[in-house]
Amino acid sequence: MKKVKYVLVVLSVALIFMMAGCGGNRGENSEKSIVLNGSTTVFPIAQRAAEEFMNLHSDVNVSVRGTGSGNGIAALINGTCDIADASRPMKDEEIKKAKENGVNPVSTVIAKDAIAIIVNKDNPIKSITKEQLKEIYTGQITNWKELGGADMKIVPVTRDSSSGTFEIFEEKILGKGTEMISSAVVQGSNQAVKTTVSKTPGAVGYIGLGYVDSTVKTVAFDGVLPSKESVLNGTYEISRPLFMYTDGVPKGVVKEFIDFVMSPEGQKIVEEVGYIAVKPVK
Amino acid sequence: MRNRSFIEYALPVFGYVAVIVLAAIVFTVFGEGIPLFHKYSVVKFLTGKVWRPTASLPKFGSVPLLVSTLIVSGIAMLFAVPLGVATALYIAKLASETTKDILKPLIELLASIPSVVYGFFGIVFVAPLVQKIFRLPVGQTGFTAGIILAFMSLPTIASISEDAITSVPSGLELASFGLGASKFETLIHIVIPAAMPGIITAISLGFGRAVGETMTVLMVAGGALGMPHSIFSPMRPITATIAAEMGETPVGSLHYHALFALAAELFVIVVLFNIVAEYYHKKFSARGN
């Protein structure tokens, strides 16, 4: 008898674990659900769009997580999300891995993002060139004096090397293969870069346009300030498309959601959270 | 009777849940970390001074990250151990009942503040302060992170040390007083040595907290990838590296395995530290008897 009880206890513990494991397994339920996962840059758009979408469709449950482009894409490949948000195109090895798992990633460009170059509010610098920025981030220029500013050490602030924002900065400013100086301060999010720059007199950093506010100063890049016009007409160089990836061409409730994001209402959300709409806005 | 025997059999199972989870974690971390060494040399990983995981020719030298971890948690222990043990002594032996009843819960409250709040406090308040006091170009340094970690591990060290000191049999103290020792002499020569095994446990748990803390160091240590020049340079401990890079790393890539290898390295260090702590714990326990 005692043996039986022991087995029962083990079984019930195992059952708890199995039930916990079932959380990730989503089928066609009576309540329709959409799971989004991925880029922290796309997150504000996805979150707002999900809220508005659920107001319009009370029978659909949309959940959004901002864990990073790589995580979102991995989740799409593993089948644990319906839409992967990404601030960079999928890499070849990711596409290969998706194909191996029978997932056919299809991208939709939902918005554009410009990367703003920011300095501390008290810094008199108004404009910076691509060449100067490159020399700052490779350690050739180390004092604001050299750019006509105050005699103050420059503190370059950057994102971790695997963030989508870093990749675009590396591609457009440094050029592939050029190494950033290793003494640059590294922060894990747009928000943290902004806070660091606002608290450090000599700092320079780069963040998504959606995160800029009055605590920091945006400088012109090659004479152009980031704005909707300068990004769409191509004069502001540091910009990038933002994606939503789906497995195959979107269909059913997922299609409805993506259509909503691309609709005038959805694109209005894009502008309200600080990014640049790619379709007409309501 | 039936119920009692059921619980008797159930309890060991729950006791082993922690062990099962630990085994699963070790298995995953080493299982995902070891594939790095099929393509990248172990020696280069352990002795390399450059961490450039996304360069076209990636380099996975873990030394600067390990040095950063040791600096940050070393500074934390430098502040937290004396402060924590002194706090414990005060609460256990000197403070009045009322002071004790107020102070102890307040210190333990420090432990329940989420680490992201500590991190935010660090960026907004401590880092600018450190920058001004030491006239640095940037306030986010290993030293700043160490100070904050000290306050994060303080409650663990203070609380467990206090329990250890309180549980020293009062007979020992009375005997000491009886031999003419002063209160201070009794504390230093009798109470602390008798409570030493507990204090060592407190320190090793506090160290574990400091070494494993992720969010705060990610936000406050500055994150620079190079080898730290001094304790006042921005640096990036192992946990911060894993947290910062894991989110965007393609699963199954060399970089992904390298992050798990880092986790394995950290795990080995913590285990080694615990073995040393256990050795001293045993040594002092034996002496106490």
Interface residues (C-beta under 8 A of the other chain):
Chain A: K2 K5 Y6 V9 V10 V13 T40 T67 G68 S69 G70 N71 I73 A74 I77 K91 E93 E94 K97 K153 V155 D160 S161 S162 S163 G164 K176 G177 E179 I181 S182 S183 A184 V185 V186 Q187 G188 A192 T195 T196 K199 T200 G202 A203
Chain B: S5 F6 Y9 A10 V13 V17 V50 R52 P53 T54 A55 S56 I123 V124 A127 P128 Q131 P137 V138 G139 Q140 L218 M219 G222 G223 A224 L225 G226 M227 S233 P234 R236 A240 A243 A244 E245 M246 G247 E248 T249 P250 V251 G252 S253 H255
